Amino acid sequence: MYWLRIIGVLTAALLAGGCAARSRNAPTTPAASEPDPVLSEAGLSRRVDAYSQYALGVSAEVNGQPEEALKHFLAAAMAQPEDQGLVVQVVGRLLQARKAPAAVELLKRATAVPGAEAELFAWLGFAYTAQDNVSAAIEACREAIQRDPGLIMGYRNLALLYAQNQQPAAALELLNEAALQPSPSAEFLVALGELYSGHSRANPDHAEVCRKGMLACLDRAMALAPADPYLLQRIGEGYRLGGRTESAEEVFLKLVEEHPELPAVRESLAEMYLQGGRTAEAARQLEAITQERPSNERAAYFLGTIAYERGDYAEAERLFRRTLLLRTDFEPAYYDLAVVHLAQDRAGEGLRVLEQARTLFKKSFQLEYLTAVTLARLERYDDAVRHFTAAEVLGEVLTPERLNHGFYFQFGAASERRGDFTQAELHFRKCLTQKPDFAEALNYLGYMWAERGENLEEAHRFIERAVDLEPENAAYLDSLAWVLFKLGRASEALEWMRKAIELVEEPDPTLYDHLGDIQAALGALEAAREAWERSLELKPDETVRRKLEAESAPAAPIPVLD
């Protein structure tokens, strides 16, 4: 049924909001009601019946008979519908038990009592919603708003009803109507700001209007100088969500100073600092959290991310391991721990962490992608390509934004190392479609073609673009020299190769091997031999050794003719 989609969320919200709104009519037993000055015989009989039914309900509940208990509680409320606290308590139970028709009948009786309060009509609107009776639900919510424009519950119910019926414009108009109340309470304004925020998430095209409306509500609430720390915490969260970080910081710091026991305030501050790149301030808040609550796994996790960002991989590893010790199902910590292992050239340990995660969580893009990258680092390219393929399938369905240029570059590199040059080209081209000036991909694809003697003109263009982007990258200069050599332009190639060797930080055997080939093509055989010898000093290589031996062998003697 339609109402099943919203019953859980709304019941929790309305029970929380309703209790605050009816402080003078908190859920009661019938005995807690003020006695009437004069009771008729019928009224006395109803009251006695209500007491009796309520007592039977309590007894059934104590004995583990919830259905029987609910039946008696309903009978008690039906016998005394003027007891608003009792009625609301029973209605909440009925809706949680998915007994909307009974809730509607009880509320119809309660709202028929002379002087019935607005909250009962708001609950009636909610109960009608659970029955898919949209018109009756709107009418009841409107009656609640008319009777008490300062009751947020009426606006909340009606706004959610509009949202569920795909009427976002009507919902926004209602929120703006609520914002026109001349003297609302701080609680009303904060709750209205939260409704603006929720509407914004569901309707991105209304985001800026909702942000302004939310911030205006929060500013009005702060002007009333609320003392309730929990209300102030909600105001701070609203400012943070609305991008007013200075206002949020001011509220949170005040709460930390005056109410350090309040949960989640330091977490909100730390998260805000992290989002703003203020890692030192974030770390101070997180460290305070770990001192106050050593078992807080989120604080340990975020401290681990800060340690990773500053390059302290050992500390990051310790903190991620602590996170998992405190909470074994903290999924992101497995992936970050694997990344830390990769950063320390310990791909095998990273793979073991990912295999452990695979036994605990369902397949995800993150799990498949990191597994693929780790396997590629271990030179298990067939397995790496298989996991890249799985990640691509999951990404296309669930998170297409993650199939970015970086993903396809890694996929292309693994395919090339596997020897599948057709697939490698396909993935590199996808990478460059998304980011045409990605120098690393331009160089990789161009060099792959040059090595194979394929697409040499296009390879030359790609590598030249890479060099234009990073003119002092020795690897790219080597690629440019090599493609020029393959194009038969050895003299030009020699100039770029010498520049590459000048710029490289550590002597590279491949560069000296290429230098030897270029010089041999130009007829400078002695220089070629020196270059190949230098390459072999840096790294033994059978192919280079054979080239050196071939050029060093004495020429065959000219035969003497008789």
C-alpha positions as CSV (number, residue, x, y, z in Angstrom):
1,M,0.0,0.0,0.0
2,Y,1.0,3.6,-0.6
3,W,1.2,4.5,3.1
4,L,3.8,1.7,3.9
5,R,6.4,3.8,2.0
6,I,6.3,6.6,4.5
7,I,4.9,5.2,7.7
8,G,8.2,4.5,9.4
9,V,9.8,7.9,8.8
10,L,6.7,9.9,9.6
11,T,5.7,8.1,12.7
12,A,9.1,8.7,14.3
13,A,9.1,12.3,13.2
14,L,5.6,13.0,14.4
15,L,6.1,11.2,17.7
16,A,9.1,13.3,18.4
17,G,7.5,16.6,17.2
18,G,4.2,15.8,18.8
19,C,5.6,15.2,22.3
20,A,7.3,18.6,22.2
21,A,4.2,20.3,20.9
22,R,1.8,18.9,23.5
23,S,3.9,19.5,26.7
24,R,0.7,20.3,28.5
25,N,-1.0,17.1,27.2
26,A,1.8,14.5,27.5
27,P,0.8,10.9,27.0
28,T,-1.2,10.0,30.1
29,T,-3.2,7.2,31.7
30,P,-6.9,8.0,32.1
31,A,-6.2,8.5,35.8
32,A,-3.9,11.4,35.1
33,S,-6.7,13.5,33.6
34,E,-8.0,16.4,35.6
35,P,-11.3,15.4,37.2
36,D,-14.4,17.0,35.8
37,P,-16.2,19.4,38.3
38,V,-19.5,17.5,37.7
39,L,-19.6,14.1,36.1
40,S,-22.8,12.7,34.6
41,E,-23.6,9.1,35.2
42,A,-22.7,8.3,31.6
43,G,-19.4,10.3,31.9
44,L,-18.6,8.4,35.1
45,S,-19.3,5.1,33.4
46,R,-17.0,6.0,30.5
47,R,-14.2,7.0,32.8
48,V,-14.5,3.8,34.8
49,D,-14.5,1.8,31.5
50,A,-11.4,3.7,30.4
51,Y,-9.5,2.9,33.6
52,S,-10.5,-0.7,33.3
53,Q,-9.4,-1.1,29.7
54,Y,-6.2,0.8,30.3
55,A,-5.3,-1.5,33.2
56,L,-6.1,-4.6,31.1
57,G,-3.8,-3.2,28.3
58,V,-0.9,-2.7,30.8
59,S,-1.4,-6.2,32.1
60,A,-1.4,-7.7,28.5
61,E,1.7,-5.7,27.6
62,V,3.6,-6.9,30.7
63,N,2.6,-10.5,29.8
64,G,4.0,-10.2,26.2
65,Q,0.6,-9.9,24.4
66,P,1.0,-6.7,22.3
67,E,-2.0,-7.3,20.1
68,E,-4.2,-7.8,23.1
69,A,-2.7,-4.8,24.8
70,L,-3.4,-2.6,21.8
71,K,-7.0,-3.7,21.7
72,H,-7.5,-2.6,25.3
73,F,-5.6,0.7,24.9
74,L,-7.8,1.5,21.9
75,A,-10.9,0.7,24.0
76,A,-9.7,3.0,26.7
77,A,-9.0,5.9,24.3
78,M,-12.4,5.4,22.6
79,A,-14.1,5.5,26.0
80,Q,-12.4,8.8,26.8
81,P,-11.6,10.7,23.6
82,E,-11.2,14.0,25.4
83,D,-7.9,12.8,26.9
84,Q,-5.6,14.1,24.1
85,G,-2.5,12.6,25.6
86,L,-4.0,9.2,25.8
87,V,-5.4,9.5,22.2
88,V,-2.1,10.5,20.7
89,Q,-0.3,7.7,22.5
90,V,-2.7,5.1,21.2
91,V,-2.7,6.5,17.7
92,G,1.0,6.2,17.6
93,R,0.8,2.6,18.6
94,L,-1.9,1.9,16.0
95,L,0.0,3.5,13.1
96,Q,3.2,1.6,14.1
97,A,1.1,-1.6,14.0
98,R,-0.2,-0.6,10.6
99,K,-3.8,-0.2,11.8
100,A,-4.6,3.0,10.1
101,P,-8.4,2.5,9.9
102,A,-8.6,2.1,13.7
103,A,-6.4,5.2,14.1
104,V,-8.7,7.2,11.9
105,E,-11.9,6.2,13.8
106,L,-10.3,7.1,17.1
107,L,-9.1,10.5,15.8
108,K,-12.5,11.3,14.2
109,R,-14.0,10.7,17.6
110,A,-11.4,12.8,19.4
111,T,-11.6,15.7,16.9
112,A,-15.3,15.8,17.4
113,V,-14.9,16.7,21.0
114,P,-15.6,20.5,21.5
115,G,-12.4,22.5,21.7
116,A,-10.2,19.7,20.2
117,E,-6.7,20.9,19.7
118,A,-4.8,21.4,16.4
119,E,-2.5,18.5,17.1
120,L,-5.3,15.9,16.8
121,F,-6.2,17.2,13.4
122,A,-2.5,17.0,12.3
123,W,-2.5,13.3,13.5
124,L,-5.8,12.7,11.6
125,G,-4.2,14.0,8.5
126,F,-1.3,11.6,9.0
127,A,-3.7,8.7,9.6
128,Y,-5.7,9.6,6.4
129,T,-2.4,9.6,4.5
130,A,-1.8,6.0,5.7
131,Q,-5.2,5.1,4.2
132,D,-4.3,6.8,0.8
133,N,-7.2,9.2,1.5
134,V,-5.3,12.3,0.1
135,S,-8.1,14.8,0.0
136,A,-9.2,14.0,3.6
137,A,-5.6,14.1,4.7
138,I,-5.1,17.6,3.2
139,E,-8.3,18.9,4.7
140,A,-7.3,17.6,8.2
141,C,-3.8,19.1,8.0
142,R,-5.3,22.5,6.8
143,E,-7.6,22.4,9.8
144,A,-4.7,21.8,12.1
145,I,-2.8,24.8,10.6
146,Q,-5.9,27.0,10.8
147,R,-6.4,26.1,14.5
148,D,-2.8,26.7,15.4
149,P,-0.5,28.3,12.9
150,G,2.4,27.9,15.3
151,L,2.2,24.1,15.3
152,I,4.9,22.8,13.0
153,M,3.3,19.3,12.9
154,G,0.5,20.5,10.6
155,Y,3.0,22.0,8.1
156,R,5.3,19.0,8.3
157,N,2.5,16.5,7.6
158,L,1.1,18.5,4.7
159,A,4.5,19.1,3.2
160,L,5.4,15.5,3.3
161,L,2.0,14.6,1.8
162,Y,2.6,17.0,-1.1
163,A,6.0,15.5,-1.6
164,Q,4.7,12.0,-1.7
165,N,2.1,13.0,-4.2
166,Q,4.7,14.6,-6.5
167,Q,3.6,18.2,-5.8
168,P,7.0,19.9,-5.0
169,A,5.7,23.4,-5.9
170,A,2.8,23.1,-3.5
171,A,5.2,21.8,-0.8
172,L,7.5,24.8,-1.3
173,E,4.6,27.2,-1.2
174,L,3.5,25.7,2.0
175,L,6.9,26.1,3.6
176,N,7.0,29.7,2.5
177,E,3.6,30.2,4.0
178,A,4.8,28.8,7.3
179,A,7.8,31.2,7.3
180,L,5.3,34.1,7.3
181,Q,4.2,33.4,10.9
182,P,4.8,36.6,12.8
183,S,5.9,35.2,16.2
184,P,7.0,31.6,15.9
185,S,9.0,29.8,18.5
186,A,12.6,29.0,18.0
187,E,11.7,25.3,17.9
188,F,9.1,26.0,15.1
189,L,11.7,27.9,13.1
190,V,14.4,25.3,13.5
191,A,12.0,22.5,12.5
192,L,10.9,24.6,9.5
193,G,14.5,25.1,8.5
194,E,14.9,21.3,8.5
195,L,11.8,20.9,6.3
196,Y,13.4,23.4,3.8
197,S,16.6,21.3,3.9
198,G,14.7,18.0,3.3
199,H,12.7,19.6,0.4
200,S,16.0,20.8,-1.1
201,R,17.5,17.3,-1.2
202,A,14.5,15.9,-2.9
203,N,14.1,18.8,-5.3
204,P,17.5,20.1,-6.5
205,D,15.9,22.8,-8.7
206,H,14.6,24.4,-5.5
207,A,17.9,24.2,-3.7
208,E,18.9,27.9,-3.6
209,V,15.4,29.1,-2.6
210,C,15.3,26.4,0.1
211,R,18.8,27.3,1.3
212,K,17.9,31.0,1.7
213,G,14.6,30.0,3.5
214,M,16.4,27.7,5.8
215,L,19.1,30.2,6.7
216,A,16.5,32.9,7.3
217,C,14.7,30.6,9.7
218,L,17.9,29.8,11.6
219,D,18.8,33.5,11.9
220,R,15.3,34.2,13.3
221,A,15.7,31.3,15.8
222,M,19.1,32.6,16.9
223,A,17.7,36.0,17.5
224,L,15.4,34.5,20.1
225,A,18.5,33.4,22.1
226,P,17.4,29.8,22.6
227,A,19.1,28.1,25.6
228,D,18.4,24.4,24.8
229,P,21.7,22.9,23.7
230,Y,20.1,20.3,21.5
231,L,18.2,23.0,19.7
232,L,21.4,25.0,19.2
233,Q,23.1,21.8,17.9
234,R,20.3,21.6,15.2
235,I,20.9,25.2,14.3
236,G,24.6,24.6,13.9
237,E,23.9,21.7,11.7
238,G,21.6,23.8,9.6
239,Y,24.1,26.5,9.2
240,R,26.7,23.9,8.1
241,L,24.4,22.3,5.6
242,G,23.5,25.8,4.3
243,G,27.2,26.7,3.7
244,R,27.4,29.3,6.5
245,T,30.4,27.7,8.1
246,E,31.4,30.7,10.1
247,S,28.0,30.7,11.8
248,A,28.0,27.0,12.3
249,E,31.5,27.2,13.8
250,E,30.5,29.9,16.2
251,V,27.5,27.8,17.4
252,F,29.5,24.5,17.7
253,L,32.5,26.1,19.5
254,K,30.1,27.6,22.1
255,L,28.4,24.2,22.6
256,V,31.8,22.5,23.0
257,E,32.8,25.0,25.6
258,E,29.5,25.0,27.5
259,H,28.2,21.5,26.9
260,P,31.2,19.2,26.2
261,E,29.1,16.2,27.0
262,L,26.8,16.8,24.0
263,P,27.2,14.0,21.5
264,A,28.3,14.6,17.9
265,V,29.2,18.4,18.2
266,R,32.9,17.8,17.9
267,E,32.3,15.3,15.1
268,S,30.4,18.0,13.2
269,L,33.1,20.5,13.8
270,A,35.8,18.1,12.6
271,E,33.8,17.2,9.5
272,M,33.3,20.8,8.7
273,Y,37.0,21.5,9.1
274,L,37.9,18.5,6.9
275,Q,35.6,19.7,4.2
276,G,37.2,23.1,4.4
277,G,40.8,21.7,4.2
278,R,41.5,22.8,7.8
279,T,43.1,19.5,8.8
280,A,45.0,20.7,11.8
281,E,41.8,22.1,13.5
282,A,40.0,18.9,12.5
283,A,42.7,16.8,14.1
284,R,42.4,18.7,17.4
285,Q,38.7,18.0,17.6
286,L,39.1,14.4,16.6
287,E,41.9,13.9,19.2
288,A,39.7,15.4,21.8
289,I,36.9,13.0,20.9
290,T,39.3,10.0,21.2
291,Q,40.3,11.2,24.7
292,E,36.7,11.7,25.8
293,R,35.4,8.5,24.0
294,P,38.3,6.1,23.1
295,S,35.8,3.7,21.5
296,N,34.7,6.3,18.9
297,E,35.6,4.5,15.6
298,R,34.8,7.5,13.4
299,A,37.3,9.7,15.1
300,A,40.0,7.1,14.7
301,Y,39.0,6.7,11.0
302,F,39.1,10.4,10.2
303,L,42.4,10.8,12.1
304,G,43.7,8.0,9.8
305,T,42.6,9.9,6.7
306,I,44.4,13.0,7.9
307,A,47.6,11.0,8.6
308,Y,47.4,9.5,5.1
309,E,47.0,12.9,3.5
310,R,50.2,14.2,5.2
311,G,52.1,11.1,4.1
312,D,52.4,9.5,7.5
313,Y,51.4,6.0,6.3
314,A,52.5,4.1,9.4
315,E,50.3,6.3,11.6
316,A,47.4,6.0,9.1
317,E,47.7,2.2,9.1
318,R,47.7,2.2,12.9
319,L,44.5,4.3,13.0
320,F,42.7,2.4,10.3
321,R,43.5,-0.9,12.1
322,R,42.2,0.6,15.3
323,T,39.0,1.6,13.5
324,L,38.4,-2.0,12.4
325,L,39.3,-3.2,15.9
326,L,36.5,-1.0,17.3
327,R,34.1,-1.8,14.6
328,T,34.7,-4.8,12.3
329,D,31.9,-3.7,9.8
330,F,33.3,-0.2,9.1
331,E,33.6,-0.8,5.4
332,P,35.5,2.3,4.2
333,A,38.3,1.6,6.7
334,Y,39.1,-1.7,4.8
335,Y,39.5,0.2,1.5
336,D,41.6,2.9,3.0
337,L,43.8,0.4,4.8
338,A,44.4,-1.3,1.5
339,V,45.3,2.0,-0.1
340,V,47.8,2.6,2.7
341,H,49.4,-0.7,2.0
342,L,49.7,0.2,-1.7
343,A,51.3,3.5,-0.7
344,Q,54.0,1.5,1.2
345,D,54.6,-0.9,-1.7
346,R,52.9,-3.8,0.2
347,A,50.4,-4.8,-2.4
348,G,50.2,-8.3,-1.0
349,E,49.0,-7.1,2.4
350,G,46.5,-4.8,0.7
351,L,45.1,-7.7,-1.3
352,R,44.6,-9.7,1.9
353,V,42.6,-6.8,3.5
354,L,40.4,-6.6,0.4
355,E,39.8,-10.3,0.4
356,Q,38.7,-10.0,4.0
357,A,36.3,-7.2,3.0
358,R,35.0,-9.4,0.2
359,T,33.8,-11.9,2.8
360,L,31.9,-9.2,4.8
361,F,30.4,-6.9,2.2
362,K,28.5,-7.3,-1.1
363,K,30.3,-6.5,-4.3
364,S,30.8,-2.8,-4.9
365,F,32.6,-0.6,-7.4
366,Q,35.1,0.4,-4.7
367,L,35.9,-3.2,-3.8
368,E,36.3,-4.3,-7.4
369,Y,38.3,-1.3,-8.5
370,L,40.8,-1.4,-5.6
371,T,41.2,-5.1,-6.1
372,A,42.0,-4.6,-9.7
373,V,44.6,-1.8,-9.0
374,T,46.2,-4.0,-6.3
375,L,46.4,-7.1,-8.6
376,A,47.9,-4.9,-11.3
377,R,50.6,-3.8,-8.8
378,L,51.3,-7.5,-8.2
379,E,51.6,-7.9,-12.0
380,R,48.6,-10.3,-12.1
381,Y,47.2,-8.6,-15.1
382,D,44.7,-11.2,-16.2
383,D,43.0,-11.1,-12.8
384,A,43.3,-7.3,-12.7
385,V,41.5,-6.9,-16.0
386,R,38.7,-9.3,-14.7
387,H,38.1,-7.1,-11.7
388,F,38.3,-3.9,-13.7
389,T,35.6,-5.3,-15.9
390,A,33.5,-6.1,-12.9
391,A,34.0,-2.6,-11.5
392,E,33.0,-1.1,-14.9
393,V,29.7,-3.1,-14.9
394,L,28.9,-2.0,-11.4
395,G,29.8,1.5,-12.1
396,E,27.6,1.7,-15.2
397,V,24.6,0.6,-13.1
398,L,25.2,2.2,-9.7
399,T,27.8,5.0,-9.8
400,P,28.5,6.1,-13.4
401,E,30.4,9.2,-12.1
402,R,33.1,6.9,-10.9
403,L,34.0,5.7,-14.4
404,N,36.2,8.7,-14.9
405,H,39.4,9.3,-16.8
406,G,41.5,7.9,-13.9
407,F,39.5,4.6,-13.9
408,Y,40.0,4.1,-17.7
409,F,43.6,5.0,-17.5
410,Q,44.2,2.3,-14.9
411,F,42.1,-0.1,-17.0
412,G,44.1,0.7,-20.1
413,A,47.4,0.3,-18.4
414,A,46.5,-3.2,-17.1
415,S,45.2,-4.2,-20.5
416,E,48.4,-3.1,-22.2
417,R,50.5,-5.0,-19.6
418,R,48.4,-8.0,-20.3
419,G,49.2,-7.8,-24.0
420,D,45.6,-6.9,-25.1
421,F,46.6,-3.8,-27.0
422,T,43.2,-3.4,-28.7
423,Q,41.4,-3.1,-25.4
424,A,44.2,-0.9,-24.0
425,E,43.7,1.6,-26.9
426,L,39.9,1.5,-26.3
427,H,40.2,2.3,-22.6
428,F,42.9,5.0,-23.2
429,R,40.7,6.7,-25.8
430,K,37.8,6.7,-23.3
431,C,40.1,8.3,-20.8
432,L,41.1,11.0,-23.2
433,T,37.5,11.6,-24.3
434,Q,36.8,12.6,-20.7
435,K,40.1,14.5,-20.2
436,P,41.7,15.4,-23.5
437,D,44.7,17.0,-21.8
438,F,45.6,14.1,-19.5
439,A,49.3,14.1,-20.2
440,E,50.0,10.7,-18.7
441,A,47.4,9.0,-21.0
442,L,48.6,10.8,-24.0
443,N,52.1,9.7,-23.4
444,Y,51.2,6.1,-22.5
445,L,49.1,5.5,-25.6
446,G,51.5,7.3,-27.9
447,Y,54.5,5.3,-26.5
448,M,52.5,2.0,-26.8
449,W,52.0,2.7,-30.5
450,A,55.6,3.8,-31.0
451,E,56.9,0.6,-29.4
452,R,54.7,-1.5,-31.8
453,G,55.4,0.7,-34.8
454,E,51.7,1.5,-35.2
455,N,49.8,4.8,-35.7
456,L,53.1,6.6,-35.6
457,E,51.8,10.0,-36.8
458,E,49.0,10.0,-34.2
459,A,51.4,8.7,-31.6
460,H,53.7,11.7,-32.5
461,R,50.8,14.1,-32.0
462,F,49.8,12.6,-28.7
463,I,53.3,12.6,-27.3
464,E,53.9,16.2,-28.5
465,R,50.8,17.3,-26.6
466,A,52.0,15.5,-23.5
467,V,55.4,17.3,-23.8
468,D,53.7,20.6,-24.3
469,L,51.8,20.0,-21.0
470,E,54.9,18.9,-19.1
471,P,58.0,20.1,-21.0
472,E,60.4,18.9,-18.3
473,N,59.1,15.4,-17.9
474,A,62.0,13.1,-18.8
475,A,59.7,10.1,-19.6
476,Y,57.7,12.1,-22.1
477,L,60.8,13.5,-23.7
478,D,62.1,9.9,-24.1
479,S,58.8,8.9,-25.7
480,L,59.0,11.9,-28.1
481,A,62.6,10.9,-29.1
482,W,61.5,7.3,-29.5
483,V,58.5,8.0,-31.8
484,L,60.7,10.3,-33.9
485,F,63.3,7.5,-34.2
486,K,60.5,5.1,-35.3
487,L,59.4,7.7,-37.9
488,G,63.0,7.7,-39.3
489,R,63.9,11.1,-37.9
490,A,66.9,10.0,-35.9
491,S,68.7,13.4,-35.8
492,E,65.7,15.1,-34.2
493,A,65.3,12.1,-31.9
494,L,68.9,12.5,-30.6
495,E,68.3,16.1,-29.4
496,W,65.2,15.1,-27.4
497,M,66.9,12.0,-26.0
498,R,69.9,14.0,-24.7
499,K,67.5,16.4,-23.0
500,A,65.6,13.5,-21.4
501,I,68.8,12.1,-20.0
502,E,69.8,15.5,-18.6
503,L,66.4,15.9,-16.8
504,V,65.9,12.4,-15.4
505,E,66.4,12.3,-11.6
506,E,68.0,8.8,-11.5
507,P,69.9,7.2,-14.4
508,D,67.4,5.1,-16.4
509,P,68.6,2.0,-18.4
510,T,65.8,2.4,-21.0
511,L,66.8,5.9,-21.9
512,Y,70.4,4.7,-22.5
513,D,69.2,1.8,-24.5
514,H,67.1,4.1,-26.7
515,L,70.1,6.5,-27.0
516,G,72.3,3.7,-28.2
517,D,69.7,2.7,-30.9
518,I,69.4,6.3,-32.1
519,Q,73.2,6.8,-32.3
520,A,73.6,3.5,-34.1
521,A,71.1,4.6,-36.7
522,L,73.1,7.8,-37.2
523,G,76.3,5.7,-37.6
524,A,77.9,6.8,-34.3
525,L,78.7,3.2,-33.3
526,E,81.2,4.0,-30.6
527,A,78.8,6.3,-28.9
528,A,76.1,3.7,-29.3
529,R,78.2,1.0,-27.7
530,E,78.9,3.4,-24.7
531,A,75.2,4.0,-24.3
532,W,74.4,0.3,-24.3
533,E,77.2,-0.4,-21.9
534,R,75.8,2.2,-19.5
535,S,72.3,0.7,-19.9
536,L,73.7,-2.8,-18.9
537,E,75.5,-1.3,-15.9
538,L,72.2,0.0,-14.6
539,K,70.1,-3.1,-15.4
540,P,71.2,-6.4,-17.1
541,D,69.1,-7.0,-20.2
542,E,69.7,-9.8,-22.7
543,T,68.3,-7.8,-25.7
544,V,70.7,-4.9,-25.0
545,R,73.6,-7.3,-24.5
546,R,73.0,-8.9,-27.9
547,K,73.0,-5.5,-29.6
548,L,76.2,-4.6,-27.9
549,E,77.9,-7.9,-28.9
550,A,76.7,-7.5,-32.5
551,E,78.2,-4.1,-32.9
552,S,81.4,-5.1,-31.1
553,A,82.1,-8.2,-33.2
554,P,85.0,-7.9,-35.7
555,A,84.1,-7.6,-39.3
556,A,84.4,-10.8,-41.4
557,P,87.8,-11.0,-43.3
558,I,87.7,-10.2,-47.0
559,P,88.5,-13.5,-48.9
560,V,91.8,-13.5,-50.9
561,L,91.3,-14.5,-54.6
562,D,93.8,-16.7,-56.3
